[in-house]
């Protein structure tokens, strides 16, 4: 009888250990999402533009380039954008140049970007700098207003996966998109505000982009903002159904609450 009790106690202890191990695994796995990076060529370039959703009027357009380099045994994507037009809540046309650096191995690790905004006369009026430790969940945001000569600094530490809206198109392109796929992460907008969101793949659908019919996955970004969500239009991204899942179209607010509802779309597609 004593031997049976000893064996039963051992089995019970083993079962408890297995349950605890399972719970620890679940907690660790759910603490953050790793953005697997899509296969990218060594160099790529293209253009996209932004239209007012209701009128179809073009607000601005961007030319971009992306180059993959290696530095200190790390893979870095160097991305550059040059844009011109009416952006956000501004009434006059502006131009801007953005440099982004994305560090990754199998998944996105860190990003750093600097955006310089100029007025119609070519004078710099604002500089925005962002640093993300994607998997550790750390954001450093700084906006320098050269008109008022003020610097605004913000820090966010959600403690879980976080990216900026400028990187969603690339980050989700590496996901295993299929109907029903979903994942959660934090999004730091240009307001700047921090939101917890869910990316959910709804279905396949064919759209017309750059004069061509393209089969895409439609992905909805759902903001976890309670009852306030009734005041925020739905946000969608479209990616090519074929891998790598290239970004094709965006529909939603231009750059945060208070900005127009727009459609962004590639101007060249191959």
TAPEHU-V694069 format. One record per residue. N is the residue number from 1. PSI is psi in radians with two decimals (999 if undefined). BURIAL is 1 if it has 16 or more other C-alpha atoms within 10 Angstrom, else 0. D_FIRST is the distance of its C-alpha to the first C-alpha in Angstrom with 1 decimal. Layout:
n=N psi=PSI burial=BURIAL d_first=D_FIRST
n=N psi=PSI burial=BURIAL d_first=D_FIRST
//
This chain:
n=1 psi=-0.72 burial=0 d_first=0.0
n=2 psi=-0.70 burial=0 d_first=3.8
n=3 psi=-0.70 burial=0 d_first=5.4
n=4 psi=-0.72 burial=0 d_first=5.1
n=5 psi=-0.71 burial=0 d_first=6.3
n=6 psi=-0.74 burial=0 d_first=8.7
n=7 psi=-0.74 burial=0 d_first=10.0
n=8 psi=-0.73 burial=0 d_first=10.6
n=9 psi=-0.69 burial=0 d_first=12.3
n=10 psi=-0.76 burial=0 d_first=14.3
n=11 psi=-0.69 burial=0 d_first=15.4
n=12 psi=-0.70 burial=0 d_first=16.4
n=13 psi=-0.70 burial=0 d_first=18.3
n=14 psi=-0.74 burial=0 d_first=20.0
n=15 psi=-0.76 burial=0 d_first=21.1
n=16 psi=-0.73 burial=0 d_first=22.5
n=17 psi=-0.71 burial=0 d_first=24.4
n=18 psi=-0.71 burial=0 d_first=25.8
n=19 psi=-0.79 burial=0 d_first=27.0
n=20 psi=-0.76 burial=0 d_first=28.6
n=21 psi=-0.73 burial=0 d_first=30.2
n=22 psi=-0.77 burial=0 d_first=31.6
n=23 psi=-0.71 burial=0 d_first=33.0
n=24 psi=-0.73 burial=0 d_first=34.6
n=25 psi=-0.76 burial=0 d_first=36.2
n=26 psi=-0.77 burial=0 d_first=37.5
n=27 psi=-0.79 burial=0 d_first=39.0
n=28 psi=-0.75 burial=0 d_first=40.6
n=29 psi=-0.55 burial=0 d_first=42.0
n=30 psi=-0.06 burial=0 d_first=43.4
n=31 psi=-0.30 burial=0 d_first=45.1
n=32 psi=2.66 burial=1 d_first=48.1
n=33 psi=2.34 burial=1 d_first=49.7
n=34 psi=2.14 burial=1 d_first=51.2
n=35 psi=1.81 burial=1 d_first=54.7
n=36 psi=2.31 burial=1 d_first=54.9
n=37 psi=2.38 burial=1 d_first=58.5
n=38 psi=2.75 burial=1 d_first=60.6
n=39 psi=2.18 burial=0 d_first=62.4
n=40 psi=2.58 burial=0 d_first=65.8
n=41 psi=2.96 burial=0 d_first=68.9
n=42 psi=-0.46 burial=0 d_first=70.4
n=43 psi=2.44 burial=0 d_first=73.1
n=44 psi=2.73 burial=0 d_first=73.8
n=45 psi=2.84 burial=0 d_first=76.2
n=46 psi=-2.91 burial=0 d_first=77.2
n=47 psi=2.68 burial=1 d_first=78.3
n=48 psi=2.84 burial=1 d_first=77.1
n=49 psi=2.98 burial=1 d_first=78.7
n=50 psi=2.24 burial=1 d_first=77.9
n=51 psi=2.53 burial=1 d_first=79.5
n=52 psi=2.31 burial=1 d_first=79.7
n=53 psi=-0.75 burial=1 d_first=77.6
n=54 psi=-0.77 burial=0 d_first=80.1
n=55 psi=-0.40 burial=0 d_first=83.4
n=56 psi=0.10 burial=0 d_first=82.4
n=57 psi=2.35 burial=0 d_first=84.5
n=58 psi=2.26 burial=1 d_first=83.5
n=59 psi=-0.76 burial=1 d_first=82.4
n=60 psi=2.94 burial=1 d_first=81.8
n=61 psi=2.76 burial=1 d_first=80.9
n=62 psi=2.41 burial=1 d_first=79.1
n=63 psi=2.36 burial=1 d_first=79.5
n=64 psi=2.78 burial=1 d_first=76.5
n=65 psi=2.66 burial=0 d_first=75.5
n=66 psi=2.24 burial=1 d_first=72.2
n=67 psi=2.36 burial=1 d_first=71.8
n=68 psi=2.16 burial=1 d_first=68.6
n=69 psi=2.90 burial=0 d_first=68.8
n=70 psi=2.27 burial=0 d_first=66.6
n=71 psi=2.21 burial=0 d_first=66.7
n=72 psi=0.78 burial=0 d_first=64.5
n=73 psi=0.37 burial=0 d_first=62.2
n=74 psi=2.56 burial=0 d_first=61.7
n=75 psi=2.21 burial=1 d_first=62.9
n=76 psi=2.27 burial=1 d_first=65.3
n=77 psi=2.09 burial=1 d_first=67.0
n=78 psi=2.02 burial=1 d_first=70.3
n=79 psi=2.36 burial=1 d_first=71.6
n=80 psi=2.43 burial=1 d_first=75.0
n=81 psi=2.49 burial=1 d_first=76.6
n=82 psi=2.06 burial=1 d_first=80.1
n=83 psi=2.81 burial=1 d_first=80.8
n=84 psi=2.38 burial=1 d_first=83.7
n=85 psi=-2.76 burial=1 d_first=84.3
n=86 psi=2.14 burial=1 d_first=83.3
n=87 psi=2.40 burial=1 d_first=79.7
n=88 psi=-2.36 burial=0 d_first=77.6
n=89 psi=0.08 burial=0 d_first=79.6
n=90 psi=2.52 burial=0 d_first=82.6
n=91 psi=-0.42 burial=0 d_first=85.9
n=92 psi=2.70 burial=0 d_first=87.6
n=93 psi=2.49 burial=0 d_first=86.9
n=94 psi=2.99 burial=1 d_first=85.0
n=95 psi=2.74 burial=1 d_first=83.8
n=96 psi=2.69 burial=1 d_first=80.7
n=97 psi=2.33 burial=1 d_first=79.1
n=98 psi=2.36 burial=1 d_first=75.4
n=99 psi=2.25 burial=1 d_first=73.6
n=100 psi=2.45 burial=1 d_first=69.8
n=101 psi=2.07 burial=1 d_first=67.5
n=102 psi=2.04 burial=1 d_first=64.1
n=103 psi=2.28 burial=1 d_first=61.7
n=104 psi=2.80 burial=1 d_first=58.9
n=105 psi=-1.78 burial=0 d_first=56.8
n=106 psi=-0.44 burial=0 d_first=54.7
n=107 psi=2.83 burial=1 d_first=54.8
n=108 psi=2.23 burial=1 d_first=57.3
n=109 psi=-1.02 burial=1 d_first=56.7
n=110 psi=2.63 burial=1 d_first=59.8
n=111 psi=2.64 burial=1 d_first=63.2
n=112 psi=2.34 burial=1 d_first=66.3
n=113 psi=2.63 burial=1 d_first=69.5
n=114 psi=2.25 burial=1 d_first=72.9
n=115 psi=2.14 burial=1 d_first=75.3
n=116 psi=2.14 burial=1 d_first=78.9
n=117 psi=2.34 burial=1 d_first=80.9
n=118 psi=2.65 burial=1 d_first=84.7
n=119 psi=-3.08 burial=0 d_first=87.4
n=120 psi=-0.44 burial=0 d_first=90.2
n=121 psi=-0.08 burial=0 d_first=92.3
n=122 psi=0.09 burial=0 d_first=89.7
n=123 psi=2.39 burial=0 d_first=88.7
n=124 psi=2.22 burial=1 d_first=85.0
n=125 psi=-0.31 burial=1 d_first=83.8
n=126 psi=2.52 burial=1 d_first=80.0
n=127 psi=2.23 burial=1 d_first=77.3
n=128 psi=2.22 burial=1 d_first=73.7
n=129 psi=2.36 burial=1 d_first=70.9
n=130 psi=2.42 burial=1 d_first=67.3
n=131 psi=2.26 burial=1 d_first=64.3
n=132 psi=2.23 burial=1 d_first=60.9
n=133 psi=1.71 burial=1 d_first=57.7
n=134 psi=-0.89 burial=1 d_first=56.3
n=135 psi=-0.50 burial=1 d_first=52.6
n=136 psi=-0.26 burial=1 d_first=52.3
n=137 psi=0.96 burial=1 d_first=54.1
n=138 psi=2.29 burial=1 d_first=57.1
n=139 psi=2.32 burial=1 d_first=60.7
n=140 psi=2.10 burial=0 d_first=63.9
n=141 psi=2.28 burial=1 d_first=66.9
n=142 psi=2.25 burial=1 d_first=70.5
n=143 psi=2.15 burial=1 d_first=73.7
n=144 psi=2.00 burial=1 d_first=77.1
n=145 psi=1.86 burial=1 d_first=79.9
n=146 psi=-0.20 burial=0 d_first=83.1
n=147 psi=-0.81 burial=0 d_first=85.3
n=148 psi=-0.12 burial=0 d_first=83.9
n=149 psi=0.76 burial=0 d_first=82.9
n=150 psi=2.60 burial=0 d_first=79.3
n=151 psi=2.25 burial=0 d_first=76.0
n=152 psi=2.13 burial=0 d_first=72.9
n=153 psi=2.44 burial=0 d_first=69.5
n=154 psi=2.56 burial=0 d_first=66.1
n=155 psi=2.32 burial=0 d_first=62.5
n=156 psi=2.41 burial=1 d_first=59.5
n=157 psi=1.29 burial=0 d_first=55.9
n=158 psi=-0.28 burial=1 d_first=53.7
n=159 psi=0.19 burial=1 d_first=51.0
n=160 psi=3.07 burial=1 d_first=50.7
n=161 psi=2.27 burial=1 d_first=52.9
n=162 psi=2.42 burial=1 d_first=56.5
n=163 psi=3.00 burial=1 d_first=59.8
n=164 psi=2.81 burial=1 d_first=63.4
n=165 psi=-0.48 burial=0 d_first=65.1
n=166 psi=-0.27 burial=0 d_first=67.3
n=167 psi=-0.02 burial=0 d_first=64.3
n=168 psi=-0.75 burial=1 d_first=62.7
n=169 psi=-0.60 burial=1 d_first=64.9
n=170 psi=-0.75 burial=1 d_first=63.7
n=171 psi=-0.79 burial=1 d_first=60.1
n=172 psi=-0.27 burial=1 d_first=59.2
n=173 psi=-0.34 burial=1 d_first=61.1
n=174 psi=0.01 burial=1 d_first=58.2
n=175 psi=2.79 burial=1 d_first=55.6
n=176 psi=1.26 burial=0 d_first=54.3
n=177 psi=2.34 burial=1 d_first=56.5
n=178 psi=2.76 burial=1 d_first=55.7
n=179 psi=2.22 burial=0 d_first=55.9
n=180 psi=-0.25 burial=0 d_first=53.1
n=181 psi=2.43 burial=0 d_first=52.5
n=182 psi=2.72 burial=1 d_first=52.2
n=183 psi=2.75 burial=0 d_first=51.4
n=184 psi=2.55 burial=1 d_first=51.8
n=185 psi=3.10 burial=1 d_first=53.5
n=186 psi=2.52 burial=1 d_first=56.0
n=187 psi=2.16 burial=1 d_first=59.7
n=188 psi=1.93 burial=1 d_first=62.3
n=189 psi=3.10 burial=1 d_first=65.7
n=190 psi=0.04 burial=1 d_first=69.2
n=191 psi=-0.77 burial=0 d_first=69.4
n=192 psi=2.48 burial=1 d_first=67.2
n=193 psi=2.65 burial=0 d_first=64.2
n=194 psi=2.23 burial=1 d_first=60.6
n=195 psi=2.46 burial=1 d_first=59.0
n=196 psi=2.31 burial=1 d_first=55.6
n=197 psi=2.79 burial=1 d_first=56.3
n=198 psi=2.25 burial=1 d_first=54.7
n=199 psi=2.11 burial=1 d_first=56.4
n=200 psi=2.17 burial=1 d_first=55.9
n=201 psi=2.06 burial=1 d_first=57.4
n=202 psi=-0.91 burial=1 d_first=59.0
n=203 psi=3.05 burial=1 d_first=60.6
n=204 psi=2.52 burial=1 d_first=63.1
n=205 psi=2.66 burial=0 d_first=66.8
n=206 psi=2.31 burial=0 d_first=70.1
n=207 psi=2.85 burial=1 d_first=72.5
n=208 psi=2.13 burial=0 d_first=75.9
n=209 psi=2.30 burial=0 d_first=76.0
n=210 psi=0.64 burial=0 d_first=78.9
n=211 psi=0.16 burial=0 d_first=80.6
n=212 psi=2.60 burial=0 d_first=77.8
n=213 psi=2.22 burial=0 d_first=75.2
n=214 psi=2.28 burial=1 d_first=71.7
n=215 psi=2.19 burial=1 d_first=68.3
n=216 psi=2.80 burial=1 d_first=66.1
n=217 psi=2.32 burial=1 d_first=62.8
n=218 psi=2.14 burial=1 d_first=63.3
n=219 psi=2.24 burial=1 d_first=61.0
n=220 psi=2.39 burial=1 d_first=60.9
n=221 psi=2.01 burial=1 d_first=60.2
n=222 psi=2.08 burial=1 d_first=58.7
n=223 psi=2.32 burial=1 d_first=59.2
n=224 psi=1.40 burial=0 d_first=56.5
n=225 psi=0.38 burial=0 d_first=59.1
n=226 psi=-2.40 burial=0 d_first=58.2
n=227 psi=-0.33 burial=0 d_first=61.2
n=228 psi=-0.32 burial=0 d_first=63.6
n=229 psi=-0.34 burial=0 d_first=62.9
n=230 psi=-0.27 burial=0 d_first=65.4
n=231 psi=-0.04 burial=0 d_first=68.2
n=232 psi=2.15 burial=1 d_first=67.2
n=233 psi=2.70 burial=0 d_first=68.3
n=234 psi=2.62 burial=0 d_first=65.7
n=235 psi=2.21 burial=1 d_first=65.4
n=236 psi=2.59 burial=1 d_first=65.2
n=237 psi=2.54 burial=1 d_first=65.3
n=238 psi=2.32 burial=1 d_first=66.2
n=239 psi=2.60 burial=1 d_first=65.1
n=240 psi=2.44 burial=1 d_first=66.1
n=241 psi=-0.60 burial=1 d_first=63.6
n=242 psi=2.53 burial=0 d_first=64.1
n=243 psi=2.60 burial=0 d_first=62.3
n=244 psi=2.58 burial=1 d_first=63.0
n=245 psi=1.63 burial=1 d_first=63.1
n=246 psi=2.42 burial=1 d_first=66.5
n=247 psi=2.39 burial=1 d_first=67.4
n=248 psi=-0.77 burial=1 d_first=70.2
n=249 psi=2.65 burial=1 d_first=70.6
n=250 psi=2.51 burial=1 d_first=69.5
n=251 psi=2.22 burial=1 d_first=70.2
n=252 psi=-2.82 burial=1 d_first=69.6
n=253 psi=2.56 burial=1 d_first=70.9
n=254 psi=-0.88 burial=1 d_first=73.0
n=255 psi=0.59 burial=1 d_first=71.3
n=256 psi=3.05 burial=1 d_first=69.5
n=257 psi=2.43 burial=1 d_first=70.2
n=258 psi=-0.12 burial=0 d_first=73.9
n=259 psi=2.83 burial=0 d_first=75.0
n=260 psi=2.76 burial=1 d_first=76.3
n=261 psi=2.21 burial=1 d_first=74.3
n=262 psi=3.00 burial=1 d_first=75.1
n=263 psi=2.20 burial=1 d_first=74.5
n=264 psi=2.44 burial=1 d_first=74.2
n=265 psi=2.55 burial=1 d_first=74.7
n=266 psi=2.58 burial=1 d_first=75.3
n=267 psi=-0.23 burial=1 d_first=78.9
n=268 psi=2.29 burial=0 d_first=78.3
n=269 psi=2.31 burial=0 d_first=75.7
n=270 psi=999 burial=0 d_first=75.4
//
